[in-house]
Amino acid sequence: MRPFSFARAIEVTGAIATVQTNPEAKFIAGGTTLLDLMKQDVEKPTQLVDVNSLPFSQIENISNGVRIGAMARMSDVAENSIIRDRFPAISQSLLLSASPQLRNMASIGGNLMQRTRCGYFRDPAFPCNKRNPGSGCPAMAGEHQKHAILGTSEQCAATHPSDMAVALVALDAVVWVQGAKGERRIPMTEFHLLPGNTPHKETALEAGELIVAVEVPDAIYAARSHYMKIRDRASYEFALVAAAVGLESENGTIKAARIALGGVGTKPWRSLEAESFLQGKSGTRDNFRQAAEVALAGAKPLPHNGYKVELAKRALVRALESV
């Protein structure tokens, strides 16, 4: 790990100003991802700004939903009665993430900012377009069994690792950020970026902007939501595929559907096409299977991760049958 300076933020504007003026500074809350990457010499900040003392840890009702502070810990959000009762997919996604020890430390904002688990990205001995733009992507010809099949480019096929982000994308969440120009809202569907020709640009955040909260609107499909995760082992493992879904039905007919996939996309993957397909149809296994076909229609697997196409379809069907 390289030397760095450390400062504990006591107010928001000062913390933002510090990071905005120093491009090599980073915010730190739980540090469960950032510190790992610093030890691996992947992240190299010259300064860390501890934001744990800032007033962004509440989980509270708002007029049309819930507001989750960015400094709230994953374990607290997962066990909160508002989240469990009105947004079960979010609670389920958090409880299926990491380990109890990590969930006790990791923050909601940090979870959204975590970086890919691609082994090439995390090993400086290899080139990586995320670390060094233009250096190449060894995964294209190397090991890529766990890489993405949706949203990839010739520059990158790394999957986004967050479980919670998939649930938030499905449930129309909005990320609130604060920067030098004030506060602004970013829909979760726009927060993470596709790699394209700039895989090193991963989020819509501008220099110095700090995540302060996530808001999730109340909806029938949010209360009838479910998160399913398929992985190599029963705990402490990232998703091979995952599905976050929500349904609103009346007299057996689907009025609204929400569908997002994890473990298969370079960002948390919302399928508006599959949602549109289900609207007005009955909630049958056949319709769910057809919706899964629609959701994976654009998949572009590499030679050794094609199994994810069928696995994701089956996971999506099972998730939809669970709500």
C-alpha positions as CSV (number, residue, x, y, z in Angstrom):
1,M,0.0,0.0,0.0
2,R,1.3,3.4,-0.9
3,P,1.5,6.3,1.6
4,F,-1.5,8.6,1.8
5,S,-2.8,11.4,4.0
6,F,-6.0,11.0,6.0
7,A,-8.6,13.6,7.0
8,R,-11.8,13.2,8.9
9,A,-14.6,15.3,7.5
10,I,-16.7,17.3,9.9
11,E,-18.9,19.1,7.4
12,V,-20.1,18.4,3.8
13,T,-18.8,21.3,1.8
14,G,-15.3,21.0,3.2
15,A,-15.2,17.3,2.3
16,I,-16.4,17.9,-1.2
17,A,-14.0,20.8,-1.8
18,T,-11.0,18.6,-0.7
19,V,-11.8,15.8,-3.1
20,Q,-12.8,18.2,-5.9
21,T,-9.5,20.1,-5.8
22,N,-7.4,16.9,-5.5
23,P,-8.0,14.4,-8.3
24,E,-6.1,11.8,-6.4
25,A,-8.2,12.1,-3.2
26,K,-11.1,9.7,-2.4
27,F,-13.9,9.5,0.0
28,I,-13.9,6.6,2.4
29,A,-16.8,5.2,4.6
30,G,-16.6,1.5,5.3
31,G,-13.6,1.0,3.1
32,T,-14.4,-2.7,2.4
33,T,-13.6,-2.3,-1.3
34,L,-11.3,0.7,-1.5
35,L,-8.8,-0.6,1.1
36,D,-8.6,-4.0,-0.7
37,L,-7.8,-2.2,-4.0
38,M,-5.2,0.0,-2.3
39,K,-3.5,-3.1,-0.9
40,Q,-3.4,-4.6,-4.4
41,D,-2.0,-1.3,-5.8
42,V,-5.0,-0.9,-8.1
43,E,-6.3,2.2,-6.3
44,K,-3.6,4.8,-5.5
45,P,-5.2,7.7,-3.7
46,T,-2.8,10.2,-2.1
47,Q,-5.5,11.3,0.3
48,L,-8.5,9.7,2.0
49,V,-11.4,11.8,3.4
50,D,-13.4,9.9,6.0
51,V,-17.1,10.8,5.6
52,N,-18.5,8.6,8.4
53,S,-19.3,11.6,10.6
54,L,-21.5,13.3,8.0
55,P,-25.3,13.2,8.7
56,F,-26.3,10.7,6.0
57,S,-27.0,7.5,7.9
58,Q,-30.8,7.7,8.5
59,I,-33.4,5.4,7.0
60,E,-36.7,7.4,6.9
61,N,-40.1,7.7,5.3
62,I,-40.6,10.4,2.8
63,S,-43.8,11.5,1.1
64,N,-43.7,8.9,-1.7
65,G,-41.3,6.3,-0.5
66,V,-38.1,5.8,1.6
67,R,-34.9,7.7,1.8
68,I,-31.8,5.7,2.7
69,G,-28.7,7.7,3.8
70,A,-25.5,6.9,2.0
71,M,-23.6,6.2,5.2
72,A,-26.2,3.7,6.5
73,R,-24.7,0.3,6.9
74,M,-25.8,-2.6,4.7
75,S,-26.8,-4.7,7.7
76,D,-29.0,-1.9,9.1
77,V,-30.8,-1.3,5.8
78,A,-31.3,-5.1,5.3
79,E,-33.0,-5.5,8.7
80,N,-35.0,-2.2,8.7
81,S,-38.7,-2.8,8.9
82,I,-39.5,-0.2,6.2
83,I,-37.2,-2.0,3.8
84,R,-38.3,-5.5,4.7
85,D,-42.0,-4.8,4.4
86,R,-42.2,-2.4,1.5
87,F,-39.1,-3.2,-0.5
88,P,-38.2,-6.8,0.1
89,A,-36.0,-7.2,-2.9
90,I,-33.6,-4.7,-1.4
91,S,-33.4,-6.4,1.9
92,Q,-33.0,-9.8,0.2
93,S,-30.2,-8.5,-2.0
94,L,-28.3,-7.1,0.9
95,L,-28.6,-10.2,3.0
96,L,-27.2,-12.3,0.1
97,S,-24.2,-9.9,-0.2
98,A,-20.8,-10.4,1.2
99,S,-20.6,-11.7,4.8
100,P,-22.2,-10.5,8.1
101,Q,-19.0,-8.8,9.1
102,L,-18.7,-6.9,5.9
103,R,-22.3,-5.9,5.9
104,N,-21.8,-4.4,9.4
105,M,-19.1,-2.2,8.0
106,A,-20.0,-1.5,4.4
107,S,-22.0,1.6,3.5
108,I,-24.8,2.0,1.0
109,G,-22.9,4.7,-0.9
110,G,-19.8,2.6,-1.0
111,N,-21.7,-0.4,-2.3
112,L,-22.8,1.6,-5.3
113,M,-19.2,2.7,-5.9
114,Q,-17.6,-0.8,-5.6
115,R,-15.6,-1.8,-8.6
116,T,-15.6,-5.0,-10.6
117,R,-14.2,-8.3,-9.3
118,C,-12.5,-9.1,-12.6
119,G,-9.2,-10.8,-11.8
120,Y,-7.4,-9.0,-14.5
121,F,-8.5,-5.6,-13.2
122,R,-7.4,-6.5,-9.7
123,D,-3.9,-7.8,-10.7
124,P,-1.6,-5.0,-11.9
125,A,0.6,-7.6,-13.5
126,F,-2.0,-7.7,-16.3
127,P,-3.1,-4.9,-18.7
128,C,-6.6,-3.6,-18.1
129,N,-8.5,-0.9,-19.9
130,K,-10.3,0.1,-16.7
131,R,-7.0,0.7,-14.9
132,N,-5.0,2.0,-17.9
133,P,-7.2,3.0,-20.9
134,G,-5.9,1.6,-24.1
135,S,-3.8,-1.1,-22.6
136,G,-6.1,-4.0,-23.6
137,C,-8.5,-6.5,-22.1
138,P,-6.9,-9.9,-21.4
139,A,-10.3,-11.4,-20.6
140,M,-11.3,-11.4,-24.2
141,A,-8.9,-14.2,-24.9
142,G,-8.3,-15.4,-21.4
143,E,-10.5,-16.6,-18.5
144,H,-13.9,-15.0,-18.8
145,Q,-16.3,-17.7,-17.5
146,K,-17.8,-15.2,-15.0
147,H,-17.7,-12.1,-17.2
148,A,-20.6,-10.2,-18.6
149,I,-22.9,-11.1,-21.6
150,L,-24.9,-7.9,-21.7
151,G,-23.5,-4.4,-22.3
152,T,-20.0,-5.5,-23.2
153,S,-17.7,-3.9,-25.7
154,E,-14.3,-4.8,-27.2
155,Q,-12.7,-2.8,-24.4
156,C,-14.3,-4.5,-21.4
157,A,-16.6,-7.4,-20.4
158,A,-16.3,-7.1,-16.6
159,T,-19.5,-7.6,-14.6
160,H,-20.7,-5.1,-12.0
161,P,-20.6,-6.8,-8.7
162,S,-23.3,-5.2,-6.6
163,D,-26.4,-7.2,-5.6
164,M,-28.2,-4.2,-4.0
165,A,-27.7,-2.0,-7.2
166,V,-29.7,-4.6,-9.2
167,A,-32.6,-4.3,-6.8
168,L,-32.4,-0.5,-6.8
169,V,-32.4,-0.4,-10.6
170,A,-35.5,-2.6,-10.7
171,L,-37.4,-0.5,-8.2
172,D,-36.8,2.9,-9.9
173,A,-34.5,4.2,-7.2
174,V,-32.8,7.6,-7.5
175,V,-29.3,8.5,-6.2
176,W,-28.9,11.9,-4.6
177,V,-25.4,13.4,-4.8
178,Q,-23.9,16.6,-3.6
179,G,-21.1,18.5,-5.1
180,A,-19.6,22.0,-5.5
181,K,-22.7,23.1,-7.6
182,G,-25.2,21.8,-5.0
183,E,-27.4,18.7,-4.9
184,R,-28.7,16.7,-7.9
185,R,-30.6,13.5,-8.5
186,I,-29.4,10.6,-10.8
187,P,-31.8,7.8,-11.7
188,M,-30.2,4.4,-10.8
189,T,-30.6,3.4,-14.4
190,E,-28.3,6.2,-15.4
191,F,-25.9,6.1,-12.5
192,H,-23.6,3.3,-13.8
193,L,-22.1,3.7,-17.3
194,L,-21.6,1.1,-20.1
195,P,-17.9,0.6,-20.9
196,G,-18.1,1.4,-24.6
197,N,-14.7,3.0,-25.5
198,T,-14.2,4.5,-22.0
199,P,-14.4,1.6,-19.5
200,H,-12.5,3.6,-16.9
201,K,-15.5,5.9,-16.6
202,E,-17.9,3.8,-14.4
203,T,-20.4,6.3,-13.0
204,A,-22.1,9.5,-13.8
205,L,-20.5,11.3,-10.8
206,E,-18.6,14.5,-11.4
207,A,-15.4,15.4,-9.7
208,G,-15.9,15.8,-6.0
209,E,-19.5,14.7,-5.9
210,L,-20.5,12.7,-2.9
211,I,-23.4,10.2,-2.7
212,V,-25.7,11.4,0.2
213,A,-28.8,9.3,-0.2
214,V,-30.8,6.8,-2.2
215,E,-34.6,7.3,-2.6
216,V,-36.9,4.5,-3.6
217,P,-40.6,5.2,-4.5
218,D,-43.4,3.2,-3.0
219,A,-45.2,1.0,-5.4
220,I,-47.2,-2.2,-5.4
221,Y,-44.5,-3.9,-7.5
222,A,-41.9,-2.8,-4.9
223,A,-43.9,-4.4,-2.1
224,R,-44.3,-7.5,-4.3
225,S,-40.6,-7.8,-5.2
226,H,-38.0,-10.6,-5.0
227,Y,-34.3,-11.0,-5.4
228,M,-32.8,-14.3,-6.6
229,K,-29.1,-15.0,-6.7
230,I,-27.3,-17.9,-8.3
231,R,-23.7,-18.4,-7.2
232,D,-21.0,-21.1,-6.9
233,R,-21.4,-21.5,-3.2
234,A,-24.1,-20.7,-0.6
235,S,-22.5,-17.7,1.0
236,Y,-19.8,-15.1,0.6
237,E,-19.7,-15.3,-3.2
238,F,-20.6,-13.0,-6.1
239,A,-23.5,-13.8,-8.4
240,L,-23.1,-15.9,-11.5
241,V,-26.5,-14.5,-12.4
242,A,-29.1,-12.7,-10.3
243,A,-32.6,-11.3,-10.9
244,A,-34.6,-8.6,-9.1
245,V,-38.3,-8.5,-10.1
246,G,-41.5,-6.9,-9.0
247,L,-45.1,-7.4,-10.1
248,E,-48.4,-5.5,-9.8
249,S,-51.3,-7.7,-10.8
250,E,-55.1,-7.3,-10.8
251,N,-57.5,-10.2,-11.4
252,G,-54.6,-12.3,-12.7
253,T,-53.4,-9.7,-15.2
254,I,-50.1,-8.0,-14.8
255,K,-50.5,-4.2,-14.7
256,A,-46.8,-3.4,-14.1
257,A,-43.6,-5.4,-14.0
258,R,-40.0,-4.5,-13.0
259,I,-37.1,-6.7,-14.1
260,A,-33.4,-6.3,-13.6
261,L,-30.5,-8.7,-13.9
262,G,-27.2,-9.0,-12.1
263,G,-24.0,-11.0,-12.7
264,V,-24.6,-10.8,-16.5
265,G,-24.2,-7.1,-17.3
266,T,-21.3,-4.6,-17.3
267,K,-23.8,-2.5,-15.2
268,P,-26.9,-3.5,-13.2
269,W,-29.1,-4.5,-16.1
270,R,-32.7,-3.2,-16.4
271,S,-34.9,-4.9,-19.1
272,L,-37.6,-2.5,-20.1
273,E,-38.4,-4.7,-23.1
274,A,-39.2,-7.7,-20.8
275,E,-41.3,-5.5,-18.6
276,S,-43.3,-4.2,-21.5
277,F,-43.8,-7.7,-22.8
278,L,-45.4,-8.8,-19.5
279,Q,-47.7,-5.8,-19.1
280,G,-51.3,-6.9,-19.8
281,K,-50.5,-10.6,-19.8
282,S,-51.3,-13.3,-17.2
283,G,-48.6,-14.4,-14.8
284,T,-48.0,-17.8,-16.3
285,R,-44.8,-19.7,-16.5
286,D,-45.0,-19.6,-20.3
287,N,-45.3,-15.8,-20.3
288,F,-42.4,-15.6,-17.8
289,R,-40.3,-17.8,-20.0
290,Q,-41.1,-15.6,-23.0
291,A,-40.2,-12.5,-21.0
292,A,-36.9,-14.1,-20.1
293,E,-36.2,-14.7,-23.8
294,V,-36.8,-11.0,-24.4
295,A,-34.6,-10.0,-21.5
296,L,-31.6,-12.0,-22.8
297,A,-32.2,-11.4,-26.6
298,G,-29.2,-9.0,-26.8
299,A,-26.8,-11.2,-24.9
300,K,-23.3,-11.5,-26.6
301,P,-21.4,-14.2,-24.7
302,L,-17.8,-14.9,-25.1
303,P,-16.6,-18.5,-25.9
304,H,-16.7,-19.7,-22.3
305,N,-19.6,-17.9,-20.6
306,G,-22.5,-18.8,-22.9
307,Y,-24.0,-20.9,-20.0
308,K,-25.0,-17.6,-18.4
309,V,-27.7,-17.0,-21.1
310,E,-29.8,-20.0,-20.1
311,L,-28.9,-19.7,-16.4
312,A,-30.2,-16.1,-16.3
313,K,-33.4,-17.1,-18.1
314,R,-34.2,-19.8,-15.6
315,A,-33.3,-17.5,-12.7
316,L,-35.6,-14.8,-14.0
317,V,-38.5,-17.2,-14.4
318,R,-38.0,-18.5,-10.9
319,A,-37.8,-15.0,-9.5
320,L,-41.0,-14.0,-11.2
321,E,-42.8,-17.1,-9.9
322,S,-41.7,-16.2,-6.4
323,V,-43.7,-12.9,-6.2
